[in-house]
Amino acid sequence: MKFIRPFLINFYSFSHNIKLIIKQMKTITIAFLMLFSVSMVAQTNTELKKHYEAYYKQMKKQGDVQGIINAMTHLEVLEPSVARRDTLAYIYLSEGQYMQAINTIGVEKSDTDSDINVEVKALALKNLNQPKMALEHFEVLFIRNPNVYLAYEMADMKIQINDLVGAKLNIDYGLANVKDDMKRTFYERQQPYETSMKAALLYLKGLLKYTENKTANMDTALALINEALAIDPNFNIAKISREALEAQKAQKAAAAAKKE
């Protein structure tokens, strides 16, 4: 028994050391596998990035817009980039995919937003019939780069949301800074057409006057629309508006005559 006891003690000690060694080996093996996996993932991501960069160049060469969008989306997943995300949103906007543009960059305002980011948000929200939200971004664009074109768009939307004071300020700015060669495109007809920006602003001022007081300002509104048509007799929406106002005026006159 005297010989067995030390042997058992040594055996248990040896067994314990073996277990520690095995445990350490397992830890080292797991760490190695993790490092190997990270290395493999990094290598795979690099290869994928090269693939989609080449794919993007090929789609751009072919003029395949959807292919460009797909390539940029994959690149964004592999290597997120604010600039790439802004560009992707702008492509969506250019293709008339307004909701996709907004889903790409969101609607929140930030002082760090690039000009292209703000422009996409403004135009996408406008085309999604969200004038109040769109105006937040149009205001940012106007602060950064005030111009007649922005002033017109802002005035038009402000009339829609009944911000008539704000609309007047934008129209006054536009008329004070408009140049004879400036144009504005309209889309209410099947075939889009251009008209003088000054005529467009005068028409908008007439619409504003009418909105302020549909009875008292009828003649003033008509005079402004006629002034716009004197610049461009083919200004379609102005002609339609004039006909509608003249019809209303005739109806009111007829109703007043009956009362007499």
Phi and psi in degrees as GROMACS dihedral restraints (atoms count N, CA, C in turn):
[ dihedral_restraints ]
;  ai    aj    ak    al  type     phi  dphi    fc
    3     4     5     6     1   -63.4    20    10
    4     5     6     7     1   -32.1    20    10
    6     7     8     9     1   -83.4    20    10
    7     8     9    10     1   -30.9    20    10
    9    10    11    12     1   -70.1    20    10
   10    11    12    13     1   -41.1    20    10
   12    13    14    15     1   -60.0    20    10
   13    14    15    16     1   -50.6    20    10
   15    16    17    18     1   -61.0    20    10
   16    17    18    19     1   -35.3    20    10
   18    19    20    21     1   -63.8    20    10
   19    20    21    22     1   -43.4    20    10
   21    22    23    24     1   -64.4    20    10
   22    23    24    25     1   -39.6    20    10
   24    25    26    27     1   -62.9    20    10
   25    26    27    28     1   -45.9    20    10
   27    28    29    30     1   -64.0    20    10
   28    29    30    31     1   -37.1    20    10
   30    31    32    33     1   -64.9    20    10
   31    32    33    34     1   -46.5    20    10
   33    34    35    36     1   -64.5    20    10
   34    35    36    37     1   -38.2    20    10
   36    37    38    39     1   -63.5    20    10
   37    38    39    40     1   -45.0    20    10
   39    40    41    42     1   -62.7    20    10
   40    41    42    43     1   -42.4    20    10
   42    43    44    45     1   -62.0    20    10
   43    44    45    46     1   -41.1    20    10
   45    46    47    48     1   -63.6    20    10
   46    47    48    49     1   -42.3    20    10
   48    49    50    51     1   -63.8    20    10
   49    50    51    52     1   -39.2    20    10
   51    52    53    54     1   -61.2    20    10
   52    53    54    55     1   -43.3    20    10
   54    55    56    57     1   -62.0    20    10
   55    56    57    58     1   -40.7    20    10
   57    58    59    60     1   -64.3    20    10
   58    59    60    61     1   -41.6    20    10
   60    61    62    63     1   -63.8    20    10
   61    62    63    64     1   -43.7    20    10
   63    64    65    66     1   -62.2    20    10
   64    65    66    67     1   -42.0    20    10
   66    67    68    69     1   -62.4    20    10
   67    68    69    70     1   -43.5    20    10
   69    70    71    72     1   -64.2    20    10
   70    71    72    73     1   -39.4    20    10
   72    73    74    75     1   -64.3    20    10
   73    74    75    76     1   -39.4    20    10
   75    76    77    78     1   -61.6    20    10
   76    77    78    79     1   -43.6    20    10
   78    79    80    81     1   -61.8    20    10
   79    80    81    82     1   -44.3    20    10
   81    82    83    84     1   -64.4    20    10
   82    83    84    85     1   -40.5    20    10
   84    85    86    87     1   -64.3    20    10
   85    86    87    88     1   -44.5    20    10
   87    88    89    90     1   -62.6    20    10
   88    89    90    91     1   -43.7    20    10
   90    91    92    93     1   -61.7    20    10
   91    92    93    94     1   -42.4    20    10
   93    94    95    96     1   -62.8    20    10
   94    95    96    97     1   -44.1    20    10
   96    97    98    99     1   -63.5    20    10
   97    98    99   100     1   -38.5    20    10
   99   100   101   102     1   -64.8    20    10
  100   101   102   103     1   -44.9    20    10
  102   103   104   105     1   -63.5    20    10
  103   104   105   106     1   -38.9    20    10
  105   106   107   108     1   -64.9    20    10
  106   107   108   109     1   -41.5    20    10
  108   109   110   111     1   -64.3    20    10
  109   110   111   112     1   -44.4    20    10
  111   112   113   114     1   -60.4    20    10
  112   113   114   115     1   -43.1    20    10
  114   115   116   117     1   -61.8    20    10
  115   116   117   118     1   -43.9    20    10
  117   118   119   120     1   -64.6    20    10
  118   119   120   121     1   -42.0    20    10
  120   121   122   123     1   -63.2    20    10
  121   122   123   124     1   -44.5    20    10
  123   124   125   126     1   -60.7    20    10
  124   125   126   127     1   -42.5    20    10
  126   127   128   129     1   -64.9    20    10
  127   128   129   130     1   -42.7    20    10
  129   130   131   132     1   -63.4    20    10
  130   131   132   133     1   -44.6    20    10
  132   133   134   135     1   -62.0    20    10
  133   134   135   136     1   -39.8    20    10
  135   136   137   138     1   -63.3    20    10
  136   137   138   139     1   -42.8    20    10
  138   139   140   141     1   -65.8    20    10
  139   140   141   142     1   -41.4    20    10
  141   142   143   144     1   -64.4    20    10
  142   143   144   145     1   -41.0    20    10
  144   145   146   147     1   -60.8    20    10
  145   146   147   148     1   -44.8    20    10
  147   148   149   150     1   -61.4    20    10
  148   149   150   151     1   -40.4    20    10
  150   151   152   153     1   -61.8    20    10
  151   152   153   154     1   -48.7    20    10
  153   154   155   156     1   -74.5    20    10
  154   155   156   157     1   -25.6    20    10
  156   157   158   159     1   -66.6    20    10
  157   158   159   160     1   -41.9    20    10
  159   160   161   162     1   -67.2    20    10
  160   161   162   163     1   -39.3    20    10
  162   163   164   165     1   -62.7    20    10
  163   164   165   166     1   -42.0    20    10
  165   166   167   168     1   -60.7    20    10
  166   167   168   169     1   -45.8    20    10
  168   169   170   171     1   -61.8    20    10
  169   170   171   172     1   -39.5    20    10
  171   172   173   174     1   -68.4    20    10
  172   173   174   175     1   -42.0    20    10
  174   175   176   177     1   -65.5    20    10
  175   176   177   178     1   -37.2    20    10
  177   178   179   180     1   -65.0    20    10
  178   179   180   181     1   -41.0    20    10
  180   181   182   183     1   -63.0    20    10
  181   182   183   184     1   -38.0    20    10
  183   184   185   186     1   -82.2    20    10
  184   185   186   187     1   -10.4    20    10
  186   187   188   189     1    72.1    20    10
  187   188   189   190     1    26.9    20    10
  189   190   191   192     1   -91.6    20    10
  190   191   192   193     1    97.5    20    10
  192   193   194   195     1   -64.8    20    10
  193   194   195   196     1   -43.5    20    10
  195   196   197   198     1   -63.6    20    10
  196   197   198   199     1   -36.7    20    10
  198   199   200   201     1   -63.7    20    10
  199   200   201   202     1   -39.8    20    10
  201   202   203   204     1   -61.8    20    10
  202   203   204   205     1   -44.3    20    10
  204   205   206   207     1   -60.8    20    10
  205   206   207   208     1   -45.6    20    10
  207   208   209   210     1   -61.4    20    10
  208   209   210   211     1   -44.7    20    10
  210   211   212   213     1   -62.8    20    10
  211   212   213   214     1   -45.5    20    10
  213   214   215   216     1   -66.6    20    10
  214   215   216   217     1   -34.6    20    10
  216   217   218   219     1   -64.7    20    10
  217   218   219   220     1   -44.4    20    10
  219   220   221   222     1   -63.6    20    10
  220   221   222   223     1   -42.0    20    10
  222   223   224   225     1   -63.9    20    10
  223   224   225   226     1   -36.8    20    10
  225   226   227   228     1   -65.0    20    10
  226   227   228   229     1   -38.4    20    10
  228   229   230   231     1   -66.9    20    10
  229   230   231   232     1   -43.2    20    10
  231   232   233   234     1   -72.1    20    10
  232   233   234   235     1   -36.9    20    10
  234   235   236   237     1  -147.3    20    10
  235   236   237   238     1    86.0    20    10
  237   238   239   240     1   -55.7    20    10
  238   239   240   241     1   137.4    20    10
  240   241   242   243     1  -148.0    20    10
  241   242   243   244     1   128.6    20    10
  243   244   245   246     1   -62.4    20    10
  244   245   246   247     1   -43.9    20    10
  246   247   248   249     1   -62.4    20    10
  247   248   249   250     1   -43.1    20    10
  249   250   251   252     1   -65.8    20    10
  250   251   252   253     1   -38.5    20    10
  252   253   254   255     1   -64.6    20    10
  253   254   255   256     1   -41.1    20    10
  255   256   257   258     1   -62.2    20    10
  256   257   258   259     1   -42.8    20    10
  258   259   260   261     1   -65.4    20    10
  259   260   261   262     1   -41.3    20    10
  261   262   263   264     1   -61.8    20    10
  262   263   264   265     1   -43.2    20    10
  264   265   266   267     1   -63.0    20    10
  265   266   267   268     1   -38.5    20    10
  267   268   269   270     1   -65.3    20    10
  268   269   270   271     1   -37.7    20    10
  270   271   272   273     1   -65.0    20    10
  271   272   273   274     1   -43.8    20    10
  273   274   275   276     1   -56.8    20    10
  274   275   276   277     1   -45.5    20    10
  276   277   278   279     1   -59.0    20    10
  277   278   279   280     1   -46.4    20    10
  279   280   281   282     1   -61.8    20    10
  280   281   282   283     1   -28.5    20    10
  282   283   284   285     1   -91.1    20    10
  283   284   285   286     1     5.4    20    10
  285   286   287   288     1    76.5    20    10
  286   287   288   289     1    14.2    20    10
  288   289   290   291     1   -96.5    20    10
  289   290   291   292     1    74.0    20    10
  291   292   293   294     1   -68.2    20    10
  292   293   294   295     1   -40.5    20    10
  294   295   296   297     1   -66.5    20    10
  295   296   297   298     1   -39.0    20    10
  297   298   299   300     1   -63.8    20    10
  298   299   300   301     1   -37.1    20    10
  300   301   302   303     1   -61.7    20    10
  301   302   303   304     1   -45.5    20    10
  303   304   305   306     1   -67.3    20    10
  304   305   306   307     1   -40.6    20    10
  306   307   308   309     1   -63.1    20    10
  307   308   309   310     1   -25.8    20    10
  309   310   311   312     1   -75.7    20    10
  310   311   312   313     1   -39.9    20    10
  312   313   314   315     1  -120.7    20    10
  313   314   315   316     1    -5.3    20    10
  315   316   317   318     1    80.1    20    10
  316   317   318   319     1  -176.6    20    10
  318   319   320   321     1  -119.4    20    10
  319   320   321   322     1    -2.8    20    10
  321   322   323   324     1   -70.1    20    10
  322   323   324   325     1   148.7    20    10
  324   325   326   327     1   -90.2    20    10
  325   326   327   328     1   143.7    20    10
  327   328   329   330     1  -149.3    20    10
  328   329   330   331     1   140.8    20    10
  330   331   332   333     1   -63.3    20    10
  331   332   333   334     1   -21.6    20    10
  333   334   335   336     1   -89.2    20    10
  334   335   336   337     1    -2.6    20    10
  336   337   338   339     1   -61.1    20    10
  337   338   339   340     1   136.6    20    10
  339   340   341   342     1   -72.1    20    10
  340   341   342   343     1   164.7    20    10
  342   343   344   345     1   -59.8    20    10
  343   344   345   346     1   -40.6    20    10
  345   346   347   348     1   -66.1    20    10
  346   347   348   349     1   -36.2    20    10
  348   349   350   351     1   -62.4    20    10
  349   350   351   352     1   -48.2    20    10
  351   352   353   354     1   -65.1    20    10
  352   353   354   355     1   -40.8    20    10
  354   355   356   357     1   -62.7    20    10
  355   356   357   358     1   -43.0    20    10
  357   358   359   360     1   -61.9    20    10
  358   359   360   361     1   -46.4    20    10
  360   361   362   363     1   -60.6    20    10
  361   362   363   364     1   -45.3    20    10
  363   364   365   366     1   -61.5    20    10
  364   365   366   367     1   -51.1    20    10
  366   367   368   369     1   -72.9    20    10
  367   368   369   370     1   -38.0    20    10
  369   370   371   372     1   -64.5    20    10
  370   371   372   373     1   -45.5    20    10
  372   373   374   375     1   -65.6    20    10
  373   374   375   376     1   -37.2    20    10
  375   376   377   378     1   -60.6    20    10
  376   377   378   379     1   -45.5    20    10
  378   379   380   381     1   -73.3    20    10
  379   380   381   382     1   -16.8    20    10
  381   382   383   384     1   -92.0    20    10
  382   383   384   385     1    13.5    20    10
  384   385   386   387     1    58.8    20    10
  385   386   387   388     1    44.8    20    10
  387   388   389   390     1  -122.3    20    10
  388   389   390   391     1    66.3    20    10
  390   391   392   393     1   -60.8    20    10
  391   392   393   394     1   -37.4    20    10
  393   394   395   396     1   -64.3    20    10
  394   395   396   397     1   -44.9    20    10
  396   397   398   399     1   -68.8    20    10
  397   398   399   400     1   -39.3    20    10
  399   400   401   402     1   -62.3    20    10
  400   401   402   403     1   -39.3    20    10
  402   403   404   405     1   -61.5    20    10
  403   404   405   406     1   -30.8    20    10
  405   406   407   408     1   -57.9    20    10
  406   407   408   409     1   -40.0    20    10
  408   409   410   411     1   -83.1    20    10
  409   410   411   412     1   -32.1    20    10
  411   412   413   414     1   -62.8    20    10
  412   413   414   415     1   -37.7    20    10
  414   415   416   417     1   -62.0    20    10
  415   416   417   418     1   -39.7    20    10
  417   418   419   420     1   -63.7    20    10
  418   419   420   421     1   -45.0    20    10
  420   421   422   423     1   -60.8    20    10
  421   422   423   424     1   -40.4    20    10
  423   424   425   426     1   -68.2    20    10
  424   425   426   427     1   -36.6    20    10
  426   427   428   429     1   -65.1    20    10
  427   428   429   430     1   -41.3    20    10
  429   430   431   432     1   -72.5    20    10
  430   431   432   433     1   -37.4    20    10
  432   433   434   435     1  -150.9    20    10
  433   434   435   436     1    78.8    20    10
  435   436   437   438     1   -63.1    20    10
  436   437   438   439     1   131.7    20    10
  438   439   440   441     1  -156.2    20    10
  439   440   441   442     1   166.3    20    10
  441   442   443   444     1   -64.6    20    10
  442   443   444   445     1   -38.5    20    10
  444   445   446   447     1   -64.0    20    10
  445   446   447   448     1   -44.3    20    10
  447   448   449   450     1   -65.2    20    10
  448   449   450   451     1   -39.7    20    10
  450   451   452   453     1   -59.7    20    10
  451   452   453   454     1   -41.6    20    10
  453   454   455   456     1   -62.9    20    10
  454   455   456   457     1   -49.7    20    10
  456   457   458   459     1   -59.9    20    10
  457   458   459   460     1   -41.8    20    10
  459   460   461   462     1   -67.1    20    10
  460   461   462   463     1   -41.4    20    10
  462   463   464   465     1   -63.2    20    10
  463   464   465   466     1   -42.5    20    10
  465   466   467   468     1   -59.1    20    10
  466   467   468   469     1   -46.8    20    10
  468   469   470   471     1   -70.4    20    10
  469   470   471   472     1   -33.9    20    10
  471   472   473   474     1   -67.8    20    10
  472   473   474   475     1   -33.2    20    10
  474   475   476   477     1   -64.2    20    10
  475   476   477   478     1   -39.8    20    10
  477   478   479   480     1   -61.0    20    10
  478   479   480   481     1   -38.6    20    10
  480   481   482   483     1   -97.2    20    10
  481   482   483   484     1     9.1    20    10
  483   484   485   486     1    69.8    20    10
  484   485   486   487     1    26.3    20    10
  486   487   488   489     1   -91.5    20    10
  487   488   489   490     1    76.2    20    10
  489   490   491   492     1   -73.6    20    10
  490   491   492   493     1   -32.0    20    10
  492   493   494   495     1   -65.2    20    10
  493   494   495   496     1   -46.3    20    10
  495   496   497   498     1   -63.2    20    10
  496   497   498   499     1   -39.2    20    10
  498   499   500   501     1   -62.2    20    10
  499   500   501   502     1   -41.2    20    10
  501   502   503   504     1   -62.6    20    10
  502   503   504   505     1   -41.2    20    10
  504   505   506   507     1   -61.2    20    10
  505   506   507   508     1   -42.8    20    10
  507   508   509   510     1   -67.5    20    10
  508   509   510   511     1   -40.4    20    10
  510   511   512   513     1   -66.2    20    10
  511   512   513   514     1   -43.1    20    10
  513   514   515   516     1   -60.8    20    10
  514   515   516   517     1   -41.7    20    10
  516   517   518   519     1   -61.7    20    10
  517   518   519   520     1   -45.6    20    10
  519   520   521   522     1   -60.7    20    10
  520   521   522   523     1   -47.4    20    10
  522   523   524   525     1   -67.2    20    10
  523   524   525   526     1   -29.4    20    10
  525   526   527   528     1   -76.2    20    10
  526   527   528   529     1   -20.8    20    10
  528   529   530   531     1  -120.1    20    10
  529   530   531   532     1    -1.4    20    10
  531   532   533   534     1   -69.1    20    10
  532   533   534   535     1   145.6    20    10
  534   535   536   537     1  -111.4    20    10
  535   536   537   538     1   154.1    20    10
  537   538   539   540     1   -61.3    20    10
  538   539   540   541     1   -28.6    20    10
  540   541   542   543     1   -89.0    20    10
  541   542   543   544     1     0.8    20    10
  543   544   545   546     1   -77.0    20    10
  544   545   546   547     1   139.7    20    10
  546   547   548   549     1  -125.4    20    10
  547   548   549   550     1   160.7    20    10
  549   550   551   552     1  -138.7    20    10
  550   551   552   553     1   134.0    20    10
  552   553   554   555     1   -92.1    20    10
  553   554   555   556     1   138.2    20    10
  555   556   557   558     1  -118.1    20    10
  556   557   558   559     1   150.0    20    10
  558   559   560   561     1  -127.2    20    10
  559   560   561   562     1    13.9    20    10
  561   562   563   564     1   -73.0    20    10
  562   563   564   565     1   -18.4    20    10
  564   565   566   567     1   -92.8    20    10
  565   566   567   568     1   165.8    20    10
  567   568   569   570     1   -61.7    20    10
  568   569   570   571     1   -35.1    20    10
  570   571   572   573     1  -104.1    20    10
  571   572   573   574     1   113.3    20    10
  573   574   575   576     1   -58.8    20    10
  574   575   576   577     1   152.6    20    10
  576   577   578   579     1  -145.1    20    10
  577   578   579   580     1   159.4    20    10
  579   580   581   582     1  -106.6    20    10
  580   581   582   583     1   149.4    20    10
  582   583   584   585     1  -140.1    20    10
  583   584   585   586     1   169.4    20    10
  585   586   587   588     1   -62.1    20    10
  586   587   588   589     1   134.9    20    10
  588   589   590   591     1   -62.7    20    10
  589   590   591   592     1   -34.3    20    10
  591   592   593   594     1   -64.8    20    10
  592   593   594   595     1   -42.0    20    10
  594   595   596   597     1   -62.5    20    10
  595   596   597   598     1   -40.3    20    10
  597   598   599   600     1   -62.8    20    10
  598   599   600   601     1   -41.5    20    10
  600   601   602   603     1   -68.1    20    10
  601   602   603   604     1   -38.0    20    10
  603   604   605   606     1   -65.5    20    10
  604   605   606   607     1   -40.0    20    10
  606   607   608   609     1   -61.1    20    10
  607   608   609   610     1   -44.3    20    10
  609   610   611   612     1   -65.2    20    10
  610   611   612   613     1   -35.9    20    10
  612   613   614   615     1   -66.1    20    10
  613   614   615   616     1   -37.9    20    10
  615   616   617   618     1   -63.8    20    10
  616   617   618   619     1   -42.3    20    10
  618   619   620   621     1   -63.1    20    10
  619   620   621   622     1   -39.1    20    10
  621   622   623   624     1   -63.3    20    10
  622   623   624   625     1   -46.6    20    10
  624   625   626   627     1   -58.5    20    10
  625   626   627   628     1   -43.0    20    10
  627   628   629   630     1   -65.0    20    10
  628   629   630   631     1   -39.8    20    10
  630   631   632   633     1   -67.2    20    10
  631   632   633   634     1   -34.2    20    10
  633   634   635   636     1   -63.9    20    10
  634   635   636   637     1   -40.7    20    10
  636   637   638   639     1  -157.5    20    10
  637   638   639   640     1   101.3    20    10
  639   640   641   642     1   -66.6    20    10
  640   641   642   643     1   -18.6    20    10
  642   643   644   645     1   -98.4    20    10
  643   644   645   646     1   -55.7    20    10
  645   646   647   648     1   -69.3    20    10
  646   647   648   649     1   -29.3    20    10
  648   649   650   651     1  -100.7    20    10
  649   650   651   652     1    12.7    20    10
  651   652   653   654     1   -57.9    20    10
  652   653   654   655     1   -49.3    20    10
  654   655   656   657     1   -67.7    20    10
  655   656   657   658     1   -38.8    20    10
  657   658   659   660     1   -63.1    20    10
  658   659   660   661     1   -43.0    20    10
  660   661   662   663     1   -62.4    20    10
  661   662   663   664     1   -43.9    20    10
  663   664   665   666     1   -63.2    20    10
  664   665   666   667     1   -39.4    20    10
  666   667   668   669     1   -63.4    20    10
  667   668   669   670     1   -40.4    20    10
  669   670   671   672     1   -68.4    20    10
  670   671   672   673     1   -39.2    20    10
  672   673   674   675     1   -67.7    20    10
  673   674   675   676     1   -38.8    20    10
  675   676   677   678     1   -64.3    20    10
  676   677   678   679     1   -34.7    20    10
  678   679   680   681     1   -64.5    20    10
  679   680   681   682     1   -39.3    20    10
  681   682   683   684     1   -65.1    20    10
  682   683   684   685     1   -41.2    20    10
  684   685   686   687     1   -71.4    20    10
  685   686   687   688     1   -24.0    20    10
  687   688   689   690     1   -67.0    20    10
  688   689   690   691     1   -31.7    20    10
  690   691   692   693     1   -76.2    20    10
  691   692   693   694     1   -42.4    20    10
  693   694   695   696     1  -139.1    20    10
  694   695   696   697     1    96.0    20    10
  696   697   698   699     1   -62.8    20    10
  697   698   699   700     1   -18.1    20    10
  699   700   701   702     1   -96.6    20    10
  700   701   702   703     1    11.7    20    10
  702   703   704   705     1   -68.6    20    10
  703   704   705   706     1    95.7    20    10
  705   706   707   708     1   -59.0    20    10
  706   707   708   709     1   -51.7    20    10
  708   709   710   711     1   -66.0    20    10
  709   710   711   712     1   -29.9    20    10
  711   712   713   714     1   -68.9    20    10
  712   713   714   715     1   -39.8    20    10
  714   715   716   717     1   -63.8    20    10
  715   716   717   718     1   -42.8    20    10
  717   718   719   720     1   -62.4    20    10
  718   719   720   721     1   -43.7    20    10
  720   721   722   723     1   -65.3    20    10
  721   722   723   724     1   -41.0    20    10
  723   724   725   726     1   -62.4    20    10
  724   725   726   727     1   -44.4    20    10
  726   727   728   729     1   -59.8    20    10
  727   728   729   730     1   -41.2    20    10
  729   730   731   732     1   -65.9    20    10
  730   731   732   733     1   -43.0    20    10
  732   733   734   735     1   -67.6    20    10
  733   734   735   736     1   -40.9    20    10
  735   736   737   738     1   -64.8    20    10
  736   737   738   739     1   -36.5    20    10
  738   739   740   741     1   -65.5    20    10
  739   740   741   742     1   -42.2    20    10
  741   742   743   744     1   -63.4    20    10
  742   743   744   745     1   -42.2    20    10
  744   745   746   747     1   -62.6    20    10
  745   746   747   748     1   -41.6    20    10
  747   748   749   750     1   -65.7    20    10
  748   749   750   751     1   -39.4    20    10
  750   751   752   753     1   -63.9    20    10
  751   752   753   754     1   -43.2    20    10
  753   754   755   756     1   -64.6    20    10
  754   755   756   757     1   -38.9    20    10
  756   757   758   759     1   -65.5    20    10
  757   758   759   760     1   -41.3    20    10
  759   760   761   762     1   -65.3    20    10
  760   761   762   763     1   -41.1    20    10
  762   763   764   765     1   -65.5    20    10
  763   764   765   766     1   -39.5    20    10
  765   766   767   768     1   -66.9    20    10
  766   767   768   769     1   -36.9    20    10
  768   769   770   771     1   -65.9    20    10
  769   770   771   772     1   -37.5    20    10
  771   772   773   774     1   -64.5    20    10
  772   773   774   775     1   -37.1    20    10
  774   775   776   777     1   -65.9    20    10
  775   776   777   778     1   -31.4    20    10
